């Protein structure tokens, strides 16, 4: 795709040169004022570049109207948001693109290298290192803590209940916008927590840039004569050397310990690099799939020559017939891609809640100080399946155990997966199917909105 982008930019440069050349008027020989040469401003040139690139590479480029004018929007981010409505897919009443975006190069470079801002929209100054979710309408919990972040360094842990924010104790689903603003967008915040032992603590936190950690936990459980490997993998984005080394370490351990089953926890994993997803798929897939089609990346008709078919290249000694994934509304993009790619070859079991629904991807295209990321390709598995814009459905709907820390065998999602591994059942006959209360779902959708969902092809 680099070749396509280069051609577009080169053509654009020639176009502007010609336009400028034609607007220059001869200098009059007789005395008089020097005429003003009118040409496009740097901002207009930037937006014109974005428009030409987008009309070439956007997956739904034929749906962009001829009247579409990037100059009419405030900045590249608004231009990317403006193309989303032109993404109609057969079988879907509403546009399916919720993902195209733009970001300053400096912010993207930090995030893609694994430095903060990984979970939320780009602020440029880091973050405090936590994300939060409602367990009940008036019960807000810490769902994730980055160990090297200000919150992690302060000792805050998953499962702590938030009692007040900056002295405001209206911690309810109806006040979700306030919670987003203070926890994700404010440079400083004071949060009062209740710990699992019932004690309370108030912590002052300031945004900072820090190194994120992709692996939150990897361990092996022995339950009813079953060895079960458990991996909490939080992102496919970051330093690829670090990510690949972590995968080698974890799956090397699982293989040497000859685990019987593997549970991959992707409940908060919003995606990342396609190449890292490929590596994890190669560790998980059964050896019988070696050499078979893993996935296809398909671009629009104008760029069909860039379509790519990827095949499995089995790695490690694990030879599993089934795999379990813990997922939810935050599971998106490369995480969903991994699940979809394995389905033709293994028994794939999903526990938790319906995933986000992003079977498409993009790559960062440099334009001035910005990267633009218009959705550029769709992904399908060996069977051609991949149009899951409504998300992947689970085998067992389970509430997120927000009151428990990672790896707690009583945590509802992990307990459900282990129960199925050891007994064949996800829950006892007396347990009803979990239904998320409407108020909780509405509040959590607000809290989830700033999180990134990425399937990124490396340049």
DADA-V385009 format. One record per residue. N is the residue number from 0. PHI is phi in whole degrees, 0 to 359 (* if undefined). Layout:
n: <N | N>
phi: <PHI | PHI>
This chain:
n: <0 | 1 | 2 | 3 | 4 | 5 | 6 | 7 | 8 | 9 | 10 | 11 | 12 | 13 | 14 | 15 | 16 | 17 | 18 | 19 | 20 | 21 | 22 | 23 | 24 | 25 | 26 | 27 | 28 | 29 | 30 | 31 | 32 | 33 | 34 | 35 | 36 | 37 | 38 | 39 | 40 | 41 | 42 | 43 | 44 | 45 | 46 | 47 | 48 | 49 | 50 | 51 | 52 | 53 | 54 | 55 | 56 | 57 | 58 | 59 | 60 | 61 | 62 | 63 | 64 | 65 | 66 | 67 | 68 | 69 | 70 | 71 | 72 | 73 | 74 | 75 | 76 | 77 | 78 | 79 | 80 | 81 | 82 | 83 | 84 | 85 | 86 | 87 | 88 | 89 | 90 | 91 | 92 | 93 | 94 | 95 | 96 | 97 | 98 | 99 | 100 | 101 | 102 | 103 | 104 | 105 | 106 | 107 | 108 | 109 | 110 | 111 | 112 | 113 | 114 | 115 | 116 | 117 | 118 | 119 | 120 | 121 | 122 | 123 | 124 | 125 | 126 | 127 | 128 | 129 | 130 | 131 | 132 | 133 | 134 | 135 | 136 | 137 | 138 | 139 | 140 | 141 | 142 | 143 | 144 | 145 | 146 | 147 | 148 | 149 | 150 | 151 | 152 | 153 | 154 | 155 | 156 | 157 | 158 | 159 | 160 | 161 | 162 | 163 | 164 | 165 | 166 | 167 | 168 | 169 | 170 | 171 | 172 | 173 | 174 | 175 | 176 | 177 | 178 | 179 | 180 | 181 | 182 | 183 | 184 | 185 | 186 | 187 | 188 | 189 | 190 | 191 | 192 | 193 | 194 | 195 | 196 | 197 | 198 | 199 | 200 | 201 | 202 | 203 | 204 | 205 | 206 | 207 | 208 | 209 | 210 | 211 | 212 | 213 | 214 | 215 | 216 | 217 | 218 | 219 | 220 | 221 | 222 | 223 | 224 | 225 | 226 | 227 | 228 | 229 | 230 | 231 | 232 | 233 | 234 | 235 | 236 | 237 | 238 | 239 | 240 | 241 | 242 | 243 | 244 | 245 | 246 | 247 | 248 | 249 | 250 | 251 | 252 | 253 | 254 | 255 | 256 | 257 | 258 | 259 | 260 | 261 | 262 | 263 | 264 | 265 | 266 | 267 | 268 | 269 | 270 | 271 | 272 | 273 | 274 | 275 | 276 | 277 | 278 | 279 | 280 | 281 | 282 | 283 | 284 | 285 | 286 | 287 | 288 | 289 | 290 | 291 | 292 | 293 | 294 | 295 | 296 | 297 | 298 | 299 | 300 | 301 | 302 | 303 | 304 | 305 | 306 | 307 | 308 | 309 | 310 | 311 | 312 | 313 | 314 | 315 | 316 | 317 | 318 | 319 | 320 | 321 | 322 | 323 | 324 | 325 | 326 | 327 | 328 | 329 | 330 | 331 | 332 | 333 | 334 | 335 | 336 | 337 | 338 | 339 | 340 | 341 | 342 | 343 | 344 | 345 | 346 | 347 | 348 | 349 | 350 | 351 | 352 | 353 | 354 | 355 | 356 | 357 | 358 | 359 | 360 | 361 | 362 | 363 | 364 | 365 | 366 | 367 | 368 | 369 | 370 | 371 | 372 | 373 | 374 | 375 | 376 | 377 | 378 | 379 | 380 | 381 | 382 | 383 | 384 | 385 | 386 | 387 | 388 | 389 | 390 | 391 | 392 | 393 | 394 | 395 | 396 | 397 | 398 | 399 | 400 | 401 | 402 | 403 | 404 | 405 | 406 | 407 | 408 | 409 | 410 | 411 | 412 | 413 | 414 | 415 | 416 | 417 | 418 | 419 | 420 | 421 | 422 | 423 | 424 | 425 | 426 | 427 | 428 | 429 | 430 | 431 | 432 | 433 | 434 | 435 | 436 | 437 | 438 | 439 | 440 | 441 | 442 | 443 | 444 | 445 | 446 | 447 | 448 | 449 | 450 | 451 | 452 | 453 | 454 | 455 | 456 | 457 | 458>
phi: <* | 300 | 299 | 299 | 298 | 299 | 298 | 297 | 294 | 296 | 298 | 297 | 301 | 297 | 299 | 291 | 299 | 296 | 298 | 296 | 297 | 287 | 276 | 286 | 263 | 299 | 286 | 296 | 282 | 277 | 302 | 166 | 292 | 288 | 295 | 276 | 270 | 265 | 216 | 294 | 284 | 305 | 294 | 292 | 299 | 301 | 290 | 296 | 299 | 299 | 297 | 295 | 297 | 297 | 294 | 272 | 258 | 301 | 303 | 253 | 300 | 289 | 270 | 292 | 290 | 299 | 278 | 300 | 226 | 297 | 295 | 279 | 241 | 296 | 202 | 303 | 298 | 291 | 296 | 295 | 295 | 288 | 275 | 302 | 297 | 262 | 221 | 278 | 238 | 305 | 91 | 235 | 286 | 249 | 305 | 260 | 279 | 243 | 235 | 305 | 205 | 225 | 206 | 298 | 303 | 298 | 290 | 296 | 298 | 295 | 295 | 290 | 271 | 97 | 241 | 32 | 47 | 287 | 263 | 236 | 301 | 287 | 254 | 87 | 241 | 86 | 201 | 272 | 98 | 228 | 236 | 228 | 208 | 274 | 274 | 214 | 303 | 244 | 231 | 266 | 238 | 286 | 262 | 205 | 227 | 282 | 302 | 270 | 278 | 305 | 293 | 296 | 293 | 278 | 90 | 293 | 231 | 305 | 99 | 295 | 269 | 267 | 265 | 203 | 231 | 53 | 83 | 271 | 261 | 276 | 262 | 231 | 299 | 289 | 249 | 296 | 298 | 299 | 297 | 299 | 298 | 281 | 275 | 259 | 247 | 270 | 291 | 223 | 202 | 246 | 238 | 260 | 243 | 249 | 278 | 301 | 277 | 96 | 284 | 241 | 209 | 251 | 231 | 269 | 231 | 233 | 300 | 206 | 264 | 209 | 278 | 277 | 238 | 286 | 259 | 272 | 197 | 221 | 206 | 232 | 255 | 249 | 229 | 49 | 66 | 249 | 267 | 240 | 274 | 232 | 231 | 263 | 244 | 264 | 196 | 265 | 246 | 142 | 290 | 296 | 297 | 297 | 300 | 294 | 295 | 295 | 298 | 298 | 296 | 295 | 284 | 295 | 294 | 300 | 291 | 293 | 272 | 52 | 294 | 274 | 219 | 231 | 245 | 254 | 266 | 243 | 298 | 242 | 272 | 274 | 112 | 149 | 285 | 301 | 296 | 288 | 301 | 301 | 295 | 296 | 301 | 291 | 285 | 274 | 292 | 294 | 300 | 295 | 274 | 306 | 89 | 275 | 294 | 272 | 197 | 233 | 254 | 238 | 264 | 291 | 300 | 290 | 238 | 300 | 294 | 267 | 303 | 231 | 249 | 252 | 247 | 292 | 229 | 311 | 235 | 76 | 258 | 296 | 224 | 277 | 262 | 212 | 212 | 245 | 236 | 264 | 222 | 188 | 296 | 273 | 282 | 215 | 62 | 299 | 294 | 294 | 300 | 303 | 298 | 296 | 291 | 276 | 305 | 291 | 241 | 218 | 280 | 253 | 248 | 245 | 234 | 128 | 221 | 306 | 282 | 292 | 98 | 226 | 269 | 226 | 211 | 205 | 218 | 287 | 248 | 286 | 219 | 61 | 277 | 246 | 250 | 255 | 227 | 288 | 306 | 238 | 211 | 250 | 238 | 222 | 265 | 304 | 271 | 80 | 278 | 175 | 268 | 270 | 294 | 268 | 93 | 267 | 278 | 259 | 284 | 215 | 282 | 224 | 291 | 293 | 283 | 290 | 270 | 237 | 280 | 304 | 84 | 292 | 293 | 267 | 297 | 301 | 291 | 296 | 297 | 295 | 296 | 295 | 299 | 291 | 298 | 268 | 233 | 87 | 243 | 274 | 206 | 289 | 299 | 278 | 275 | 284 | 293 | 289 | 233 | 290 | 303 | 303 | 297 | 293 | 299 | 296 | 297 | 290 | 296 | 293 | 292 | 278 | 306 | 285 | 284 | 274 | 234 | 227 | 239 | 244 | 275 | 291 | 292>
